[in-house]
Amino acid sequence: MAGKLGAAAATYSPSTGQRRKRPTIQTGSELARPDGRGLHQCRPAFLKTGAVNSASGSAYAEFGNTKVIVSVFGPRESKKAMMYSNAGRLNCNVSYTTFASPVRGQTPETKDLSSMLHKALEGAIILKSFPKTTVDVFALVLESGGSDLPVITSCASLALADAGIMLYDIVASVSVSCIGKNLLIDPVSEEEVHQDGALMITCMPSRNEVTQMTVTGEWSTTKINEAMQLCLDACSKLGKIMRSCLKEAASAPQD
């Protein structure tokens, strides 16, 4: 299945009411973002399915400078599941290219990311639809520009849908960084380095169900509630963009 998308990248910023223009430099408690976005403004998202012809399903995602490609293989018989099981197995692997980060060797621990991706996707997949078989998800980060795991997760969900894997709903993921008194949605690498806390939510937008939430750092009750609402609102809008991508791919003429 080949995907196509318009020339203009889609955006999915949460609804935050009237916005103020941000200064070009940091002044007091306000921050100027490296890419010029508002604090509650997400990066433009470019999505495409059918990126890898040899895979059962695949997707490419580009959120600012973060570029990810995901390939899905299966369902196929698993050597680790020789005994009959009513539910299928999901395997996830996340890796980085050697040139993904400007500084070699500064990429995150991929074992942890693979585990977190598995937890984020598992709740959305109807595992009983492929008993005694395995679905393998391979995510490759081509360029690490910040908010890598949310982009990986959203891209993997598209790839699973492209492969025809039965899902309860697509999975969208968004993160927020807290720097001082400011909440920054969809942070880039430079912002993640200086963050005091981080929150990531992965959810199934149509079902209004969260499949994973991770929180690091110290948060007040007010701030964490605000951050959660920002993430959920952005996930809902990102989910609509993902569905639009799948619809365009399904309606595209086959070669």
Long-range contacts (C-beta under 8 A, 24 or more apart in sequence): 1-49, 1-50, 1-57, 1-162, 1-249, 1-250, 1-252, 2-49, 2-50, 2-249, 2-252, 2-254, 2-255, 3-47, 3-48, 3-49, 3-50, 3-51, 3-59, 3-162, 3-245, 3-246, 3-248, 3-249, 3-252, 4-48, 4-248, 4-249, 4-252, 5-46, 5-47, 5-48, 5-245, 5-248, 9-44, 9-45, 9-46, 9-62, 10-44, 10-45, 10-46, 10-47, 10-241, 10-244, 11-41, 11-42, 11-43, 11-44, 11-45, 12-42, 12-45, 12-234, 12-237, 12-238, 12-240, 12-241, 13-38, 13-40, 13-41, 13-42, 13-185, 13-234, 13-237, 14-40, 14-42, 14-185, 14-229, 14-230, 14-231, 14-233, 14-234, 14-237, 15-233, 16-40, 16-230, 29-180, 29-181, 29-182, 30-182, 31-179, 31-180, 31-182, 31-184, 33-184, 33-188, 33-191, 34-188, 34-190, 34-191, 35-64, 35-188, 39-182, 39-183, 39-184, 39-185, 40-183, 40-185, 40-230, 41-185, 41-186, 42-174, 42-185, 42-186, 42-234, 42-238, 43-186, 43-188, 45-238, 45-241, 47-155, 47-158, 47-241, 47-242, 47-245, 48-245, 49-158, 49-159, 49-161, 49-162, 49-245, 49-246, 49-249, 50-162, 50-249, 55-159, 55-163, 56-163, 56-164, 57-159, 57-160, 57-161, 57-162, 57-163, 57-164, 57-165, 58-159, 58-162, 58-163, 59-155, 59-156, 59-158, 59-159, 59-162, 60-155, 61-151, 61-154, 61-155, 61-158, 63-145, 63-147, 63-151, 63-186, 64-145, 64-146, 64-186, 64-188, 65-143, 65-145, 65-146, 65-188, 66-141, 66-143, 66-144, 66-145, 66-146, 66-147, 66-148, 66-151, 67-141, 67-142, 67-143, 67-145, 68-139, 68-140, 68-141, 68-142, 68-148, 68-151, 68-152, 68-155, 69-139, 69-140, 69-142, 69-155, 70-137, 70-138, 70-139, 70-140, 70-152, 70-155, 70-156, 70-158, 70-159, 71-137, 71-138, 71-140, 71-159, 72-135, 72-136, 72-137, 72-138, 72-156, 72-159, 72-160, 72-162, 72-163, 72-165, 73-135, 73-136, 73-138, 74-130, 74-133, 74-134, 74-135, 74-136, 74-163, 75-130, 75-133, 75-134, 75-135, 75-165, 76-133, 76-134, 76-136, 77-132, 77-133, 77-134, 78-132, 78-133, 78-134, 80-134, 81-132, 81-133, 81-134, 84-131, 84-132, 85-131, 85-132, 86-128, 86-131, 87-127, 87-128, 87-131, 88-125, 88-127, 88-128, 88-129, 88-130, 88-131, 88-132, 88-133, 88-134, 88-135, 89-127, 89-133, 89-134, 89-135, 90-118, 90-121, 90-122, 90-125, 90-127, 90-134, 90-135, 90-137, 91-118, 91-134, 91-135, 91-136, 91-137, 92-117, 92-118, 92-121, 92-137, 92-139, 92-156, 93-136, 93-137, 93-138, 93-139, 94-139, 94-141, 94-152, 95-138, 95-139, 95-140, 95-141, 96-140, 96-141, 96-144, 97-140, 97-141, 97-142, 97-143, 99-143, 100-141, 100-142, 100-143, 100-144, 101-144, 107-141, 107-144, 108-148, 113-148, 113-149, 113-152, 116-149, 116-212, 116-214, 117-149, 117-152, 117-153, 117-156, 119-211, 119-212, 120-153, 120-171, 120-173, 120-202, 120-211, 120-212, 121-153, 121-156, 121-157, 121-160, 121-171, 121-211, 122-211, 123-168, 123-204, 123-209, 123-211, 123-212, 124-157, 124-167, 124-168, 124-169, 124-170, 124-171, 124-204, 124-211, 125-160, 125-165, 125-166, 125-167, 125-168, 126-166, 126-167, 126-168, 129-165, 129-166, 130-165, 130-166, 135-160, 135-163, 135-165, 144-189, 145-188, 145-189, 146-186, 146-187, 146-188, 146-189, 146-190, 146-191, 146-192, 147-174, 147-175, 147-186, 147-187, 147-188, 147-192, 149-173, 149-175, 149-200, 150-174, 150-175, 150-186, 150-200, 150-202, 153-202, 154-238, 154-242, 157-242, 158-242, 158-245, 158-246, 161-246, 162-246, 162-249, 168-204, 168-207, 169-204, 169-205, 169-206, 169-207, 169-209, 170-204, 170-205, 170-206, 170-239, 170-242, 170-243, 170-246, 171-202, 171-203, 171-204, 171-211, 172-202, 172-203, 172-204, 172-205, 172-235, 172-236, 172-238, 172-239, 172-242, 173-200, 173-201, 173-202, 173-203, 173-212, 173-235, 174-200, 174-201, 174-230, 174-231, 174-234, 174-235, 174-238, 175-199, 175-200, 175-201, 175-231, 176-200, 176-227, 176-230, 176-231, 178-217, 178-219, 178-223, 178-227, 183-223, 183-226, 183-227, 183-230, 185-230, 185-231, 185-234, 186-234, 199-224, 199-227, 199-228, 199-231, 200-231, 201-228, 201-231, 201-232, 201-235, 202-235, 203-232, 203-235, 205-235, 205-236, 205-238, 205-239, 205-240, 206-239
